[in-house]
Amino acid sequence: MDWGSILTIVLGILAAIGLPLALRSRGKGGQKKVQELWQHLQGIGVKASMFEKGTGQEKLGQKRSWGQKSVGIIKLTDKNVDSISVVGVASQYGVNYSLDYLVRKSSIIGIEKKKKTRMITKKSSLLRGEVIDIEWRGDNALAQKLNFDSRLKDKLLQADPSAFKGSVWIFPEPGYEYSRIRTAYFLPMPDLFDSIDIIATHIQSGW
């Protein structure tokens, strides 16, 4: 047996052991994440309450990634974002958490033609450069709205978009009454939360 075959067997064994452990830890760790986010939102003045599952919101995005599951939903009041789903993605390497900001659609007409959209940051230098500009790419109609919103761009640049720990993705989600704004899991400060809510207004305005 060559080293390639041995390595494949070892990796298979590690995956078989690691994935069940990750699935178990997702439940416990996920509840802590939900509680942490809920308390943080209240601390920055956002009216939020724990939400019971069973409305279908927790199913959004599950088809995109095996091992992905909503571990809790927080309902918001008086915001363009309807609710936030804390999502855990389990693999043999552990659990990574994301936030899905759920936005009710104004219409489902033509939703199947809409494309996912992503925020791109531009830096002053390749290594550890300061973010100097933001561009949205993907669905032409939505990207144009977001790129032309100078207030959104200024707010993101002032708040430092690198705090998102990656990019911001927007998924139209055909078949559901919600679109998703996805970020990595983090506790948003007021300016960044306001930015997410501004993005939600553009989604509600007919995208």
Secondary structure, DSSP 4 states (H G I P E B T S, - for coil): --HHHHHHHHHHHHHHHHHHHHHHHHHHHHHHHHHHHHHHHHHTT--EEEE-S-SSGGGTTGGGSTTEEEEEEEEESSSSS-EEEEEEEEETTEEEEEEEEEEE-S--TTGGG---EEEEEEESSTTTPPEEEEEEESSHHHHHHHHH-HHHHHHHHHH-GGGGSS--EEE--TTSSEEEEEEES----HHHHHHHHHHHHHHHTT-
